[in-house]
């Protein structure tokens, strides 16, 4: 097999996140505000991460070097996105009393430490009988893997609460749908990370199924019609 279900799952997710990035970009152009700018940066970085994973899963399944590259470079992209997300959370909840950089800097430094240490972890990606890629994280957890998994929670949990508050306060259906999409994507990312770094024995196919169905839902939410008013 020269391709994988994982590549297909990431491809579906890349289309979904791409539609989200386009919508957020429209909103940023219209509103010129810092929140939409931060969200555009965050989701653009995640879109690049997902796209690289899709390329690896579709065209480089047998190339161990490239698959390891997607793990290591993906760690850097995630660390950068997590840092901006921490900046976003502090900015929305505490600015101007607290500088958003107090959220960005610690998460960025921890992310760089995790990225550096991940390079030395013997990841050995392989194709499972189901057709899904197992990224080959060691069964025995390491500090780098635990740190990387923790950063998912540190970055996304506060953001989910912020999106949920916006969902509750929203007066129109469009805003509710937008924030619901953000919440769903955040949950997909967290659960996907748990499959890759914590629930290692469950089977990677379940992560891919999550990405496929989650990606379809997000695409439906964010790309119903280009004629619909900008985000």
N, C-alpha and C positions, 0 to 999 in steps of 0.2 A: 504494500500500500504506500503510495507516494504522497498521500495527503492524510489529513486527520479531521475528525469531527471537531476537535478543538479549534483548528484553523477556521472552519466554517462558523463555529459559535462566536469566535472573536470577530469574524467578518460581519455577522449579523449585528453584533454589539457595536462595531465601528460605524455602521450606517445609522444606528440609533443615536449614538453619541454625536455623530456628525450633524444630524438634524437638530439636536439640542444646541450644539455650538453655533450653528447658523442662527437659531432663534435668539440666543443670548447676544450674539453680535448685532442683530437687528435692534435689540433693546438698548444695547450700549450706544449705538449710533444715534438713536432717538433721544435717550435720556442724558447721556454724557455724565453718568454718575459712577462713583467709585465701586459700588456694590456690583453692578452689572459688568464692570471692567474686570473685577476680581473673579467673578464667576466665569467670564469668558476665558481668562487665563487658566483657571483650574480645569475646566472641561476640555479645553484645547490640548492641554498636556495629557490628560487621560485618554483623549481620542488618539493622540500619537502613540501612547503606550499600547492601546488596544490594537491599533493598526499594525504595529511591529509584531505583536503576538500573532495576528492573523496571517501576516506574511510568512512568519516562521512555521506556523501550523499548516499552511497550505503548500508551501514550496520548498521548505528546508527540514522536513520531518526527519530525514536521515543524516542531517548535518549537525552533529553534536556541538560543534564550535558555535554555530549561529544560534542554536537553541539556548546554550549557556549565555551567549551575548544578550539575548532577550531577557534573561533573568537578571543579569547584572546591570545592563543599561536601563531596563525597566525599573529596577530598584532606585536608580538615580531620578528618573522621571517621577516616580511615585513620591520620593522624598521632597522634590520641588513642589509638586502639587499639594502634598500634605502641609507644607510650610505656608503656602499661599492660603490654603483653607483655614489654617490656624489664625493667620492675619485677618481673614474675612470674619471669623467668629468673634475675635476680640474687637474688631472694628464695629461690628453690628451691635454687640452687647455692651461694650464698655467705653467706646470712644465718645468724647475726647478725654475722659478721666484717665484712661489707661492707653498707652501707646500700643497700636497693633503690632509693632515690631517685637514686643514682648511675647507675642504668640508665634511670630514667624521665626525668630532667631533660635530659640531652644529646639523647636521641631526640626528646623533645617540642620542644625548641628547634629542632632540625634540621627536624622536621616542620612547624613553624610557618613557618620560612623557605621551605621547599619550597611550602607552601600559598600563601604570599604571592606568591612568584615565579610560581607556576602561573597566577595571575589574569592575568598580563600575557603569557602564551603564547597565540598565536593558534590555539587549538583550533577546528577546524571540523568537527564531527561530521556524518557523512553515511551514507546507507543504501547498502550495497554491493548489487550485483545478486543476491547470495546471500540477501539479506534480513537480513543482520547489520549492526549499527551499527559503523562505524569511527569511533573517537572523534576522529580528525583530528589526532593529535599530529604536530608537524612532523617530517619525515623527518630533517632535520639535528638531531641531539640537542642539548639545551641543558643547562645546569647544573641547572636545576630538575627536568627530567625524569630526569636521571641520579641526582640526589639522591633523588628520590621512589622510583625503582626500587631504589636501594641500601638505602633504609629497609626495604623488603620483606625483603631478605636479612638485614639487621641484626636485625630483629625475629623473623623466623621460623626462621632456621637454628638458633640456640641452643634455641629452643622445641622444634623437631623432635627434636633430640638428647635433650632432657629427656623428651619423650613416648616416644621409642624406648627409653630406659633404663627407664622405667616399664613399657613393654610387655614387656621382657625379664624384669623382676623380678616381674611379675604372676603370681599363683598360680591365679587363677580365670579362666574363659573370659570372664566379663562385663567384668572390668577390662581384659583384653587387647583386647576388642572396642571398649571405650570409647577407650582410648589409640590404637588403630589408626584410629578415626574422626578423632581429633584430627590424626594424622599425615597422613591422606588430605586433610583439609580444608586443612591448611597447604600441602601440595604443590600443591593446586588453585589456591590463592591466588597462590603464587609463579609458577606456570606461566602463569596468567591475566594476571598483571602483565607477564610477559615478552612475551606476545602483544600487549599494549596499548602497551608502551613501548620494546621492543627489536626484536622480530620483526615489524616494521610491514608488511612486504610479503608475508607468508605468507597472510593472509586471516583476517578476524575470525571467519568461520564456524567455524574450528577452535577458537577460544576458547569459542564458544557450545556446540559439541559437547562440549567438555571439561566445561563447567558443567552441562550436562544430565545426562550420564552420571555425573559426579562427584556431583551433587546427589542422584541416585537412589540411589547407593551409600551416601552418608551418611545419607539418610533411612531406608534399610533397617537400617543399623547402630544408629541412635539411636531409632527409633520402631517397634519390632516389636509392642509391646503395652503399654498403660497399666497392665496388671496385673503386669507384670514389676517386680521390686524397684527402688527408686529408685537413681539413679546415685550 
